[in-house]
Amino acid sequence: MSYKEIKKKSDSELVDYVNQQREIIRNFRFNTSGSANRDVSSFHSAKKEVARALTEINSRSRANKV
């Protein structure tokens, strides 16, 4: 998901999206531990998408406080 798409989502949708991506990260870490066939790029992209969404959430909350 691009940053433009993230900006279009509401706050509750962003929170749900972050929770989904964190679940993907958690499953990757614990369910496939020891497996040689890991798709590292999907893990890396999930981490980046969580960071993008959290950045947008924080920027919105800071804009509302000012």
C-alpha positions in Angstrom: 0.0 0.0 0.0 1.4 3.4 -0.9 1.5 6.4 1.3 -1.2 8.1 -0.8 -3.5 5.2 -0.1 -2.7 5.4 3.6 -3.5 9.1 3.7 -7.0 8.3 2.3 -7.9 5.9 5.1 -9.6 6.9 8.3 -8.0 6.6 11.7 -9.9 3.4 12.6 -9.0 1.8 9.3 -5.4 2.7 9.9 -5.4 1.1 13.3 -7.0 -2.1 11.9 -4.4 -2.1 9.1 -1.5 -1.8 11.5 -2.9 -4.7 13.6 -3.2 -6.9 10.5 0.4 -6.1 9.4 1.7 -6.8 13.0 -0.1 -10.1 12.9 1.7 -11.0 9.6 5.0 -10.0 11.2 4.3 -12.0 14.3 3.3 -15.1 12.3 6.4 -14.8 10.2 8.7 -14.6 13.3 7.2 -17.5 15.2 5.4 -19.9 12.9 8.2 -20.2 10.3 11.1 -20.2 12.7 13.8 -22.5 11.5 12.3 -22.8 8.0 14.7 -22.3 5.1 11.9 -21.1 2.7 11.2 -17.7 4.2 10.0 -14.8 2.0 12.0 -12.1 3.6 10.8 -9.4 1.3 7.2 -9.7 2.5 8.4 -9.5 6.1 10.4 -6.4 5.3 7.6 -4.7 3.4 5.1 -5.4 6.2 7.5 -3.7 8.7 7.7 -0.7 6.3 3.9 -0.5 5.9 3.5 -0.5 9.7 5.9 2.3 10.0 4.1 4.3 7.2 0.7 3.8 8.9 2.0 4.8 12.3 3.7 7.8 10.9 0.4 9.0 9.4 -1.5 8.3 12.7 1.0 10.3 14.7 1.0 13.2 12.2 -2.8 13.3 12.4 -2.8 13.3 16.2 -0.1 16.1 16.3 -2.1 18.2 13.8 -5.2 17.9 16.0 -3.4 19.0 19.1 -2.1 22.2 17.6 
